[in-house]
Amino acid sequence: MDIKEIQNLIKFVAKSGASEVKLEMDDIKITIKTGSGDAEPTYIQQVPMQGQMQQAIPQQQVPAVGQEAPQTAAGDTKQSAPEESSKYITVKSPIIGTFYRKPSPDKDVFVEVGDNIKVGDVLCVIEAMKLFNEIESEVSGKIVKVLVDDSSPVEFDQPLFLVDPS
């Protein structure tokens, strides 16, 4: 990399608005800092291509943990959803595994939205280590929502169903 390429890189960084850019190649490491020190650095990595001149491509910046992400209208709806669902009981996964709504691919699903269930009814199966574990309801009520797609991995304590106990 000659001085002309470095000058072009500096101009590119100044126009991009990035506060810091780090460029690392086989034998060269360059860090370019501009006046504003508040923003996160932009990292550019150059991959060797058989003798051709390469363009530096800035990677998309991700907000740091301390920075607040921009608020959207979707954030407002998420705040009102817990109020609506507070009257529902959440059935959670007791184990880690793969969630299935059917006992086998050619059978019907255990429960649908709108079905009335009682304590002991099988809601789904979760496969863990080649064992299919039937998940039984611990509450009586009506299925309001299925929160997991069929054949999806689930974690311990992950919500599976919303049940209206009334």
Backbone bond lengths (Angstrom), bond angles and torsions (degrees), N, CA, C in turn:
res aa  C-N    CA-C-N  psi(-1)  N-CA   C-N-CA  omega(-1)  CA-C   N-CA-C  phi
1 M - - - 1.454 - - 1.524 107.57 -
2 D 1.313 116.33 122.76 1.463 119.41 -179.27 1.527 110.60 -95.29
3 I 1.331 115.42 176.95 1.467 121.91 -175.23 1.530 111.83 -63.47
4 K 1.328 117.32 -33.70 1.467 121.57 179.94 1.541 110.09 -64.55
5 E 1.325 116.88 -42.51 1.462 121.10 179.08 1.531 111.29 -66.37
6 I 1.341 116.24 -36.37 1.459 120.32 178.00 1.521 110.32 -66.94
7 Q 1.341 116.94 -41.22 1.467 120.37 178.03 1.531 110.74 -63.56
8 N 1.323 117.10 -41.09 1.468 120.41 177.59 1.526 110.94 -63.54
9 L 1.319 116.62 -37.88 1.459 121.11 177.98 1.529 110.50 -64.72
10 I 1.328 116.92 -41.35 1.469 120.90 178.52 1.528 110.27 -62.38
11 K 1.327 117.40 -43.36 1.471 121.00 177.71 1.529 110.53 -62.66
12 F 1.326 116.53 -41.67 1.463 121.50 179.13 1.528 110.94 -60.63
13 V 1.351 116.60 -43.98 1.460 121.33 -179.58 1.526 110.30 -65.79
14 A 1.324 117.06 -41.36 1.464 120.76 -179.84 1.528 110.90 -62.22
15 K 1.331 117.42 -39.82 1.466 121.11 -179.95 1.527 112.13 -73.42
16 S 1.324 117.10 -29.12 1.467 120.13 -175.84 1.525 113.05 -73.48
17 G 1.317 117.63 -22.28 1.459 120.73 -179.70 1.519 113.41 87.50
18 A 1.318 118.19 2.15 1.466 121.34 178.11 1.519 109.32 -70.78
19 S 1.333 116.34 146.03 1.459 119.01 -179.53 1.526 111.99 -87.81
20 E 1.351 116.40 -25.59 1.456 119.69 -179.90 1.525 108.79 -152.91
21 V 1.327 115.70 137.84 1.465 121.80 177.23 1.521 107.62 -131.99
22 K 1.341 115.05 132.57 1.462 120.09 176.49 1.521 107.17 -116.45
23 L 1.328 116.21 128.73 1.456 122.74 -179.91 1.518 107.87 -121.79
24 E 1.339 115.94 124.43 1.461 120.54 179.57 1.516 108.81 -124.75
25 M 1.328 115.47 125.52 1.457 121.35 174.68 1.525 107.10 -122.21
26 D 1.316 116.78 -171.32 1.457 120.43 -176.10 1.528 112.65 -53.37
27 D 1.330 117.71 -51.87 1.460 120.40 -174.93 1.527 113.00 -120.51
28 I 1.344 117.80 4.90 1.469 121.26 -175.97 1.522 109.82 -129.13
29 K 1.351 115.35 136.27 1.460 121.41 172.13 1.522 107.02 -127.48
30 I 1.334 115.09 124.21 1.465 120.18 -178.32 1.523 108.20 -125.88
31 T 1.353 115.81 133.45 1.462 121.67 173.20 1.519 107.11 -122.47
32 I 1.340 116.08 125.51 1.459 121.30 179.69 1.521 107.11 -117.42
33 K 1.348 115.92 122.51 1.459 121.28 178.89 1.517 109.14 -116.32
34 T 1.342 115.42 136.56 1.467 119.57 175.63 1.517 108.19 -102.24
35 G 1.332 117.02 -178.85 1.461 122.67 -174.09 1.517 115.58 -60.63
36 S 1.341 119.16 -38.60 1.461 119.95 -176.42 1.522 109.34 -83.77
37 G 1.336 116.17 124.70 1.453 120.54 -177.06 1.516 113.42 -106.14
38 D 1.359 119.15 7.89 1.457 121.88 -176.04 1.526 112.99 -79.42
39 A 1.328 117.84 -34.94 1.463 120.99 -173.68 1.520 111.28 -78.60
40 E 1.324 115.65 161.45 1.456 122.64 177.17 1.531 109.78 -72.17
41 P 1.342 118.34 151.94 1.462 119.81 178.06 1.528 111.82 -69.57
42 T 1.333 115.56 150.80 1.457 121.85 174.58 1.520 106.60 -102.10
43 Y 1.319 117.24 126.78 1.449 121.46 -177.62 1.520 109.56 -101.03
44 I 1.330 115.53 132.74 1.461 122.32 177.82 1.512 106.95 -121.56
45 Q 1.307 116.10 126.23 1.454 119.88 179.54 1.520 108.03 -118.23
46 Q 1.317 116.05 128.48 1.454 121.21 -177.78 1.517 108.87 -103.14
47 V 1.334 116.04 124.91 1.456 121.97 179.99 1.521 107.78 -97.47
48 P 1.338 118.29 128.66 1.464 120.31 -178.56 1.533 112.00 -61.22
49 M 1.351 115.76 131.79 1.466 121.89 175.74 1.515 106.95 -129.44
50 Q 1.242 121.08 110.80 1.451 131.71 -179.18 1.529 115.41 -11.48
51 G 1.309 116.94 72.45 1.456 122.70 170.84 1.514 116.45 76.67
52 Q 1.313 119.98 1.95 1.466 121.16 -178.67 1.520 110.00 -89.37
53 M 1.311 115.16 150.69 1.461 121.41 174.24 1.521 107.99 -69.94
54 Q 1.331 115.95 135.17 1.462 119.25 -175.76 1.518 110.36 -114.35
55 Q 1.336 115.70 149.18 1.464 122.17 175.25 1.521 108.53 -90.78
56 A 1.306 116.51 139.36 1.458 120.59 174.07 1.517 107.96 -83.89
57 I 1.318 116.71 130.85 1.459 121.08 -177.37 1.525 108.11 -118.25
58 P 1.336 118.21 117.57 1.461 119.28 178.75 1.523 110.38 -70.98
59 Q 1.328 115.22 141.04 1.456 119.99 176.71 1.514 109.05 -86.44
60 Q 1.324 115.95 155.24 1.459 120.85 -179.87 1.516 109.56 -67.05
61 Q 1.327 115.75 136.04 1.451 119.84 -179.59 1.524 109.56 -84.81
62 V 1.336 115.46 142.31 1.453 122.00 176.95 1.522 106.66 -112.86
63 P 1.348 118.50 134.42 1.462 119.37 -179.01 1.524 111.10 -59.93
64 A 1.328 115.28 140.75 1.459 120.20 178.34 1.524 109.34 -69.79
65 V 1.330 116.23 166.44 1.456 120.72 -175.55 1.525 111.00 -60.58
66 G 1.313 117.12 -37.54 1.457 120.44 -178.18 1.515 114.16 -75.53
67 Q 1.320 117.22 -18.72 1.454 120.27 -177.95 1.513 109.96 -84.15
68 E 1.328 115.92 148.74 1.459 120.21 -179.71 1.516 109.30 -92.89
69 A 1.314 117.05 132.58 1.456 121.78 177.67 1.523 108.90 -74.46
70 P 1.338 117.41 153.70 1.454 119.49 179.70 1.530 111.03 -62.04
71 Q 1.325 115.09 140.19 1.466 120.09 179.05 1.525 109.60 -81.56
72 T 1.332 115.52 142.21 1.455 120.85 177.28 1.514 108.74 -124.49
73 A 1.316 116.09 172.81 1.455 121.22 177.79 1.520 110.57 -63.75
74 A 1.324 117.95 -29.01 1.464 121.62 179.80 1.527 110.31 -64.62
75 G 1.325 117.92 -31.53 1.455 120.90 177.99 1.516 111.80 -62.12
76 D 1.345 117.84 -34.04 1.445 121.52 179.20 1.523 111.33 -69.01
77 T 1.330 118.00 -38.76 1.456 120.63 -179.15 1.516 110.69 -70.59
78 K 1.327 118.26 -30.28 1.458 120.90 178.61 1.525 110.16 -66.95
79 Q 1.327 117.60 -31.79 1.445 120.09 -179.43 1.524 111.29 -72.06
80 S 1.314 119.06 -32.60 1.454 121.13 -179.05 1.522 111.58 -82.70
81 A 1.334 119.10 -22.07 1.457 122.04 -178.31 1.529 112.61 -62.88
82 P 1.349 121.12 -41.81 1.455 119.30 178.83 1.529 112.87 -61.26
83 E 1.335 117.31 -32.43 1.453 119.78 178.68 1.525 110.26 -64.51
84 E 1.357 117.14 -42.21 1.447 121.38 -179.96 1.515 111.39 -68.84
85 S 1.345 117.80 -40.43 1.455 121.57 -175.51 1.527 112.68 -85.54
86 S 1.343 118.46 -0.73 1.461 120.11 -178.02 1.520 111.80 -66.48
87 K 1.323 117.99 -23.41 1.465 120.23 179.09 1.529 111.58 -83.03
88 Y 1.334 117.96 -7.46 1.452 122.20 -179.27 1.525 110.70 -96.60
89 I 1.333 114.70 154.20 1.458 121.05 175.15 1.524 107.38 -99.45
90 T 1.317 116.55 134.94 1.458 121.37 179.73 1.522 109.12 -97.40
91 V 1.334 116.05 123.84 1.461 121.02 173.87 1.519 106.12 -90.02
92 K 1.332 116.11 122.72 1.470 121.22 -175.14 1.520 110.91 -110.67
93 S 1.326 114.84 157.86 1.457 121.22 179.71 1.529 110.26 -72.68
94 P 1.347 117.23 127.81 1.464 119.16 178.43 1.532 113.19 -83.37
95 I 1.351 116.60 -9.84 1.467 120.68 -177.36 1.524 110.66 -144.64
96 I 1.315 115.74 168.25 1.459 122.86 173.19 1.525 107.58 -89.64
97 G 1.327 117.78 137.97 1.457 120.07 178.03 1.509 111.62 169.61
98 T 1.336 115.47 -157.12 1.462 121.67 178.77 1.518 108.87 -109.78
99 F 1.331 116.19 127.01 1.461 124.28 -175.60 1.524 110.30 -84.60
100 Y 1.333 116.24 129.59 1.466 121.54 175.37 1.524 109.31 -128.91
101 R 1.331 116.65 133.99 1.463 121.84 178.49 1.520 111.77 -85.35
102 K 1.351 118.45 -16.45 1.464 122.81 -176.06 1.527 109.88 -116.64
103 P 1.348 117.24 151.34 1.464 119.28 175.55 1.525 112.33 -70.17
104 S 1.334 117.31 -28.01 1.465 123.21 174.33 1.526 107.53 -157.32
105 P 1.331 118.31 162.31 1.470 120.62 -174.47 1.534 114.83 -58.81
106 D 1.332 117.85 -27.71 1.461 119.87 -177.42 1.527 113.73 -94.46
107 K 1.318 118.20 4.18 1.466 123.21 -179.48 1.525 110.58 -102.51
108 D 1.342 116.01 167.40 1.460 121.89 176.33 1.527 110.28 -78.81
109 V 1.346 115.53 161.98 1.464 120.17 178.26 1.523 109.91 -67.48
110 F 1.335 115.58 154.03 1.459 120.33 179.49 1.527 111.32 -63.95
111 V 1.347 116.44 -50.73 1.464 121.11 -178.95 1.523 109.78 -138.39
112 E 1.330 114.89 148.65 1.465 123.04 175.61 1.521 108.38 -115.02
113 V 1.327 116.92 163.57 1.451 121.53 173.01 1.526 107.38 -62.57
114 G 1.327 116.16 130.63 1.459 121.30 -178.91 1.520 113.33 100.24
115 D 1.329 118.61 -14.20 1.468 121.68 179.07 1.522 110.21 -71.31
116 N 1.332 115.60 142.02 1.463 120.98 172.97 1.518 107.95 -88.90
117 I 1.327 116.18 133.37 1.458 121.42 -178.95 1.517 109.18 -123.24
118 K 1.324 116.36 160.02 1.458 121.53 174.69 1.524 108.56 -130.95
119 V 1.305 115.98 168.40 1.462 121.07 -179.14 1.530 108.99 -57.78
120 G 1.334 116.09 130.45 1.456 121.49 178.66 1.519 114.22 98.31
121 D 1.341 118.84 -13.05 1.469 120.95 177.42 1.529 109.55 -67.95
122 V 1.341 116.85 139.76 1.460 121.11 177.30 1.530 108.53 -77.59
123 L 1.326 116.37 126.31 1.463 122.33 -179.22 1.525 112.00 -96.66
124 C 1.343 116.47 -35.08 1.455 121.62 -176.15 1.523 108.44 -168.83
125 V 1.316 116.23 178.81 1.461 120.80 169.92 1.517 107.70 -125.13
126 I 1.324 115.10 148.60 1.463 121.07 175.69 1.522 106.91 -124.74
127 E 1.326 114.63 121.65 1.452 120.58 179.08 1.524 108.78 -86.49
128 A 1.321 115.17 126.52 1.457 121.02 176.74 1.524 107.74 -138.42
129 M 1.312 116.36 118.50 1.465 122.70 178.99 1.531 111.36 55.07
130 K 1.323 115.89 47.95 1.473 124.21 176.95 1.531 113.77 68.11
131 L 1.328 117.61 10.70 1.459 122.00 174.88 1.516 109.18 -109.85
132 F 1.339 116.94 133.84 1.458 121.88 179.27 1.525 108.39 -98.04
133 N 1.331 115.47 113.92 1.459 122.52 -177.01 1.519 109.27 -102.07
134 E 1.339 117.08 119.71 1.457 120.95 177.14 1.522 108.56 -74.79
135 I 1.320 116.18 130.39 1.464 121.35 178.43 1.516 107.18 -101.50
136 E 1.329 115.71 114.60 1.458 121.95 -177.30 1.518 109.83 -97.74
137 S 1.331 114.55 151.00 1.455 120.87 179.56 1.520 110.25 -73.52
138 E 1.302 116.02 139.18 1.460 121.62 175.07 1.523 110.90 -103.91
139 V 1.354 116.00 1.33 1.458 121.67 -179.33 1.524 109.40 -134.43
140 S 1.323 115.43 159.80 1.459 121.10 172.81 1.514 107.71 -105.68
141 G 1.318 116.42 148.45 1.459 120.08 178.74 1.509 111.33 158.49
142 K 1.325 114.60 -155.03 1.462 122.09 -176.28 1.523 109.20 -121.72
143 I 1.338 117.73 132.34 1.463 121.96 178.57 1.532 108.33 -68.30
144 V 1.334 115.95 121.22 1.460 121.68 -179.56 1.522 110.89 -96.82
145 K 1.343 115.65 -38.88 1.456 119.26 -176.01 1.522 110.65 -156.48
146 V 1.342 116.04 140.79 1.458 122.28 171.56 1.524 105.34 -97.99
147 L 1.326 117.45 121.27 1.463 121.98 -171.52 1.522 114.21 -94.36
148 V 1.347 118.07 -7.14 1.454 121.35 -176.21 1.526 108.94 -128.42
149 D 1.329 116.31 140.55 1.462 121.29 176.03 1.517 110.36 -75.49
150 D 1.335 115.87 151.00 1.454 121.57 178.44 1.534 109.98 -61.32
151 S 1.303 116.52 142.44 1.475 124.79 178.74 1.528 112.96 65.76
152 S 1.326 116.92 27.41 1.466 120.99 179.10 1.521 110.64 -101.04
153 P 1.337 116.71 147.78 1.466 118.58 174.70 1.529 109.84 -71.53
154 V 1.331 116.25 142.54 1.464 121.02 177.37 1.525 108.91 -127.78
155 E 1.308 114.77 152.96 1.460 122.50 178.77 1.530 109.25 -102.45
156 F 1.311 116.14 164.82 1.455 121.13 174.26 1.519 109.49 -59.79
157 D 1.326 117.12 133.71 1.468 124.05 176.40 1.532 113.16 71.09
158 Q 1.322 118.17 14.48 1.468 121.07 177.11 1.531 108.83 -78.41
159 P 1.336 118.36 133.56 1.466 120.92 178.14 1.530 111.74 -62.21
160 L 1.347 116.14 133.04 1.462 122.00 -179.67 1.528 112.14 -111.19
161 F 1.339 116.70 -44.40 1.459 122.17 -176.57 1.524 110.07 -137.99
162 L 1.353 115.72 152.30 1.453 121.75 168.55 1.519 106.42 -108.50
163 V 1.336 117.13 129.82 1.460 122.63 -178.15 1.521 108.79 -122.24
164 D 1.339 115.53 131.86 1.465 121.79 174.66 1.518 107.63 -90.72
165 P 1.343 118.53 110.18 1.450 120.34 -175.01 1.533 114.36 -74.38
166 S 1.328 118.79 -11.89 1.468 120.90 -175.19 1.512 113.74 -74.38
